[in-house]
Amino acid sequence: MNEFTPQYVNEFKCLGSDCSDTCCQGWMINIDKDTHEKYQKVEIDEVDNIGDYLIKKNTPSSRHFSSIKMKKNGFCPFLGKDKLCGLQKKYGEDYLSDTCNRFPRREINFISKKFTTLKMACPEAARLCLSSKDSMNISFNKVKFNGVFKLVSNEYQTPMNRAGELILNKAYELLRNNEISFINSIIIIEKLLDQQYNISMNLKKFDEIYKFFLDTFSKADIVTFDNSNLKISFLIDIFNFLKEMKNFLEENNFKNEKFIKMIDVTYNELVNNFDKIEDAIFNFSKINSEYVVPFEKENEYIFRNFFLNEILGYSNIFTAPLASSRNKLYSTIFTASLCKLILVAKCSKEKRALTLYDFIEVVNKVDKSSGIFFQFDKDMELIFNPKVLDSLSKIDPQSTFNSTLFLFA
């Protein structure tokens, strides 16, 4: 199958036991049915009965049949003292589950072509993706590619997915354009997606529609007021949400204490340290202006790379849009917003400028645990947890996009 990849994907190699944050801890690891059955017949050192660590789903499917019961410290019970998988070491890669075998790869298949990106939940993938201005250059079958993405084969082309391809190509172009703020670029992408059906009715009008949005939003001031109060209010909601979710997370085998601690530290530093909410808001505004905003301006490419990687990682929302598809875009803005809240707290606590590696560490931890804030609908499309959506609705009851963007900007 022909494959599109960002440049950094071709450079990726798993660090194994040298990884700073192994993927074998901190979350729920799903097991497909074939692997579940295979694991009933194998043995490894330090594990008496592998079957005792496999929890069958209430509504099992062939892909998500069971999950691994993690140890109290959050680590996989099959991980050896050498920080390597005991199953893989003894039986080879063929004995890894689909989840373990693919991670951190994320593939979107378009029958004859596919787009492969890596998840930021892997620290090495995050480092490679975010640390170079060239990491999001595209390769096609590992050869440098400067053309137009044509993902859907001619026999499957429809006006709707053709419109989606046009929008995806512009999304890539916009987020690579240093002359346009990446926040303004995201707004233009959202506006184009709003118009995808109308574009599909007259594809020849696409350039005209694109030019209108480009002229209208490329230089627009998006947030013209200090929105620190919105961010502090949201942080309080998220902190309380995680407290309410504690029992549910334990029952569902979620054991990422690093992320929970990160949110606790953020809340204590930005909210709990102050007697008055007004003082917390003033501190947030001051620290954000002094440390985070300059970092963002100086290192825009980091944010461009992050958004590009995520958008290409769910590029099927452009060619096969469903009612809830765009929640994937909103979830990316949400994740970036949460990262910035944590970074503000870090600067407030340590009184120092941010580094690239601060951002990599935070985005890695947040991405690894972001599933807490989402669910799946009947079409297996991503949707926000209702309580998280309620919190976002306080910002703009009419638009999840606006809410997440105001949190981020």
C-alpha positions in Angstrom: 0.0 0.0 0.0 1.3 3.5 -0.9 2.1 5.5 2.2 2.2 9.2 3.1 4.3 10.0 6.2 5.7 13.1 7.9 9.5 13.0 7.8 9.9 12.3 11.5 8.0 9.0 11.2 10.7 7.6 9.0 13.3 8.5 11.7 11.4 6.9 14.6 12.9 3.9 16.4 11.5 2.5 19.7 13.9 3.2 22.6 12.8 0.1 24.4 14.2 -0.1 27.9 15.8 3.4 27.5 12.5 5.1 27.1 11.8 7.9 29.6 8.1 6.9 29.9 7.4 3.4 28.8 4.2 2.8 26.9 3.7 -0.3 29.1 2.3 1.8 31.9 -0.2 4.5 32.7 -3.3 3.5 30.7 -5.7 0.8 29.6 -4.2 -1.6 27.1 -6.8 -3.3 24.9 -6.4 -6.8 23.7 -7.9 -8.2 20.5 -9.8 -11.6 20.6 -7.1 -13.6 18.8 -4.3 -12.4 21.2 -6.6 -12.9 24.2 -7.0 -16.6 23.2 -3.3 -17.0 22.4 -2.4 -15.7 25.9 -4.3 -18.5 27.5 -1.7 -20.9 26.4 1.6 -19.2 27.2 3.8 -18.7 30.2 6.5 -16.1 31.1 8.8 -15.5 34.1 7.3 -13.8 37.2 3.7 -14.3 36.0 1.9 -17.4 37.3 -1.2 -17.2 35.2 -1.4 -14.7 32.3 -5.1 -15.2 32.1 -5.6 -13.7 35.5 -4.4 -10.4 34.2 -6.9 -10.3 31.2 -10.2 -8.5 31.9 -12.9 -9.4 29.4 -14.9 -6.4 28.2 -18.7 -6.2 29.1 -19.4 -5.9 25.4 -16.4 -7.5 23.7 -15.6 -7.0 20.1 -12.9 -8.8 18.0 -10.6 -5.7 18.2 -11.4 -4.8 21.9 -12.0 -8.1 23.5 -10.3 -7.6 26.8 -7.8 -5.4 28.6 -4.7 -6.0 30.7 -5.1 -5.6 34.4 -2.3 -3.2 35.3 -0.3 -3.6 38.6 -0.9 -1.2 41.5 2.0 1.0 40.2 0.3 1.3 36.8 2.8 -0.9 35.0 1.9 -3.9 32.8 2.4 -7.2 34.6 4.1 -8.6 31.6 6.9 -6.0 31.7 10.1 -7.5 33.0 12.7 -6.0 35.3 14.7 -5.0 32.2 11.8 -2.8 31.1 11.1 -5.1 28.1 7.9 -7.1 27.4 8.3 -10.6 28.6 5.9 -11.9 26.0 7.7 -10.3 23.1 11.1 -11.4 24.5 10.0 -15.0 24.8 7.7 -15.5 21.9 8.5 -12.7 19.4 6.5 -9.7 18.0 3.8 -12.1 16.6 2.6 -12.5 20.2 2.0 -8.8 20.8 -1.6 -7.5 20.7 -2.7 -5.2 17.8 -2.6 -2.3 20.3 1.0 -3.0 21.5 2.3 -3.9 18.0 1.0 -0.7 16.3 1.8 1.8 19.0 2.7 4.6 18.5 1.7 4.3 14.9 -1.6 5.7 13.8 -2.7 4.7 10.3 -5.6 6.1 8.2 -6.3 3.8 5.3 -7.8 5.0 2.0 -7.8 1.6 0.3 -4.8 2.1 -2.0 -3.1 4.7 0.1 -2.6 5.4 3.8 -1.5 8.2 6.0 0.8 7.3 8.9 1.6 9.5 11.9 2.8 8.8 15.4 0.9 9.5 18.7 2.4 12.1 21.0 1.7 9.7 23.9 5.2 8.3 22.9 7.9 10.6 24.3 10.3 9.7 21.4 7.6 10.4 18.8 6.8 13.7 20.5 10.5 14.7 20.5 11.0 13.9 16.9 7.8 15.6 15.8 8.1 18.8 17.8 11.8 19.5 17.9 12.5 20.2 14.2 11.0 22.7 11.8 11.3 20.2 9.0 9.7 17.2 10.8 6.3 17.6 9.1 7.8 17.6 5.6 5.9 14.8 3.8 7.3 11.7 2.2 5.4 9.4 -0.2 6.8 5.8 0.1 9.8 7.3 1.9 10.6 9.7 -1.0 10.3 13.5 -0.4 6.8 14.6 -1.6 5.9 18.2 -2.6 2.7 17.5 -4.5 -1.0 17.5 -3.7 -2.6 14.9 -1.4 -4.9 12.7 -3.5 -6.0 10.1 -1.0 -9.2 8.6 -2.5 -8.9 6.5 -5.6 -10.8 7.7 -8.7 -13.4 4.9 -8.5 -14.4 6.0 -5.0 -14.3 9.7 -5.7 -17.5 11.7 -4.8 -18.0 15.5 -4.8 -18.0 15.4 -0.9 -14.7 13.6 -0.5 -13.1 15.6 -3.3 -14.1 18.7 -1.4 -12.5 17.2 1.7 -9.3 16.6 -0.2 -9.2 20.2 -1.3 -9.7 21.4 2.3 -7.1 19.0 3.7 -4.5 20.3 1.2 -5.2 23.8 2.2 -5.1 22.9 5.9 -1.5 21.6 5.3 -0.6 24.7 3.3 -2.0 27.0 6.0 -0.3 25.4 8.9 3.0 25.5 7.1 2.7 29.2 6.2 4.6 31.2 8.7 3.0 34.4 7.5 -0.4 33.4 9.0 -0.8 32.7 12.7 -1.5 29.0 13.3 -4.6 30.0 15.4 -6.0 32.0 12.4 -5.1 29.0 10.2 -7.2 26.7 12.4 -10.2 29.1 12.1 -9.9 29.1 8.3 -9.8 25.3 8.4 -12.9 25.2 10.5 -14.7 27.7 8.2 -13.9 25.5 5.2 -15.2 22.4 6.9 -18.4 24.3 7.7 -18.7 24.9 3.9 -17.7 21.4 2.8 -21.2 20.4 1.6 -21.6 23.7 -0.3 -18.1 23.3 -1.9 -19.1 19.8 -3.0 -22.0 21.2 -4.9 -19.7 23.4 -7.0 -16.1 22.4 -6.7 -15.0 25.1 -9.1 -16.0 27.7 -6.4 -13.5 26.3 -3.9 -10.7 28.8 -4.7 -13.1 31.7 -4.4 -14.5 30.5 -1.0 -11.0 29.8 0.3 -9.8 33.3 -0.8 -12.8 34.9 1.1 -11.9 33.1 4.3 -8.2 33.8 3.9 -8.9 37.5 3.4 -11.3 37.7 6.3 -9.4 35.7 8.9 -5.7 35.5 8.1 -4.9 38.8 9.9 -7.9 39.0 12.3 -7.3 39.6 16.0 -9.0 36.6 17.5 -9.0 37.3 21.2 -8.9 41.0 22.0 -9.4 40.7 25.8 -7.7 39.0 28.7 -9.4 35.6 29.0 -7.5 34.4 32.0 -10.7 34.1 34.0 -12.1 31.6 31.5 -9.0 29.5 31.9 -9.0 29.5 35.7 -12.7 28.6 35.7 -12.1 25.8 33.3 -9.1 24.5 35.3 -11.3 24.4 38.5 -13.9 22.4 36.5 -11.3 19.9 35.2 -9.8 19.4 38.7 -13.3 18.7 40.1 -14.2 16.4 37.2 -11.1 14.3 37.8 -12.0 14.0 41.5 -15.5 12.8 40.6 -14.0 10.3 38.1 -11.6 8.8 40.6 -13.6 5.7 41.4 -14.6 5.2 37.8 -10.9 5.4 36.7 -9.8 2.9 39.3 -12.7 0.5 38.3 -11.7 0.8 34.6 -8.0 0.1 35.2 -6.7 3.6 34.6 -3.5 4.1 36.6 -1.7 7.2 35.2 -0.7 8.8 38.5 1.8 11.1 36.7 -1.0 12.9 34.8 -3.3 13.1 37.8 -0.4 14.5 39.9 0.3 17.0 37.1 -3.3 18.3 37.2 -3.1 18.5 41.0 0.1 20.5 40.9 -1.4 22.8 38.3 -4.6 23.4 40.4 -2.7 24.0 43.6 -0.2 26.4 42.0 -2.8 28.4 40.0 -5.9 28.2 42.2 -5.4 26.8 45.7 -2.5 29.0 46.5 -4.7 32.1 46.5 -7.4 33.2 48.9 -9.2 35.2 46.3 -10.1 34.1 42.8 -9.2 37.6 41.5 -5.6 37.1 42.7 -5.4 33.7 41.0 -6.6 35.3 37.7 -4.1 38.2 38.1 -1.3 35.7 38.7 -2.3 33.6 35.7 -2.4 36.6 33.4 1.0 37.8 34.6 2.7 34.4 34.3 1.1 33.7 30.9 2.2 37.1 29.5 5.7 36.9 31.0 6.6 33.3 30.1 4.2 31.3 27.9 3.2 33.9 25.3 6.9 34.7 24.4 7.7 31.0 24.2 4.7 30.5 21.9 5.7 33.3 19.6 9.4 32.3 19.5 8.5 28.6 18.9 5.4 28.7 16.7 6.7 25.8 14.7 6.2 23.5 17.7 2.5 24.3 17.8 2.2 24.1 14.0 3.9 20.7 14.0 1.6 19.5 16.8 -1.6 20.6 15.0 -0.5 19.3 11.7 0.5 15.9 13.1 -2.9 15.5 14.7 -4.9 16.7 11.7 -3.1 14.4 9.4 -3.6 11.6 12.0 -7.4 11.9 11.5 -7.4 13.0 7.8 -10.4 10.8 7.2 -12.6 13.4 8.8 -12.1 15.4 5.6 -13.0 12.6 3.1 -15.7 10.8 5.1 -17.2 13.4 7.4 -19.9 12.4 10.0 -21.8 14.7 12.3 -19.4 14.2 15.1 -16.2 13.9 13.1 -14.9 17.4 13.9 -14.8 16.6 17.6 -11.3 15.2 16.7 -10.2 18.7 15.7 -11.8 20.1 18.8 -10.1 17.5 21.0 -6.8 18.5 19.6 -7.4 22.2 20.5 -8.6 21.0 23.9 -5.4 18.9 24.5 -3.3 21.9 23.5 -5.2 24.1 25.9 -4.7 21.7 28.8 -1.0 21.6 28.0 -0.8 25.4 28.2 -2.5 25.5 31.5 0.0 23.0 32.9 2.9 25.0 31.4 1.6 28.2 33.0 1.6 26.4 36.4 5.1 25.2 35.7 6.3 28.8 35.0 4.4 30.1 38.1 6.1 27.5 40.3 9.6 27.6 38.9 9.8 31.2 37.7 11.8 30.4 34.6 11.4 30.5 30.8 9.9 27.4 29.1 12.0 25.0 27.0 11.1 22.7 24.1 11.5 19.8 26.4 9.0 21.2 28.9 6.4 21.2 26.1 7.4 17.7 24.9 7.0 16.3 28.5 3.7 17.9 29.0 2.1 17.1 25.7 3.3 13.5 26.1 1.6 13.1 29.5 -1.6 14.9 28.4 -2.0 12.9 25.2 -1.4 9.7 27.0 -4.3 10.4 29.4 -6.6 12.5 27.1 -9.0 9.6 26.8 -10.4 10.4 30.3 -12.2 13.4 28.8 -13.8 11.6 25.8 -16.2 8.9 24.9 -17.3 7.2 21.7 -20.7 7.5 20.0 -22.6 4.7 18.2 -20.5 5.2 15.1 -17.3 4.9 17.2 -16.7 8.6 16.7 -15.0 10.6 19.4 -17.3 12.8 21.6 -16.6 14.9 24.7 -17.6 13.5 28.1 -20.9 15.3 28.9 -19.4 16.9 32.0 -16.4 18.2 30.1 -18.8 19.5 27.4 -20.9 21.3 30.1 -17.7 23.1 31.2 -16.9 24.1 27.7 -20.4 25.3 27.1 -19.9 27.9 29.8 -17.6 29.7 27.4 -19.8 29.5 24.3 -23.0 27.5 24.6 -23.4 27.5 20.8 -19.9 26.3 19.7 -17.5 23.7 21.0 -15.0 25.0 18.5 -15.2 28.6 19.9 -15.0 27.3 23.4 -11.8 25.3 22.8 -10.2 28.1 20.8 -10.9 30.7 23.5 -9.3 28.3 26.0 -6.2 28.0 23.8 -5.7 31.5 22.4 
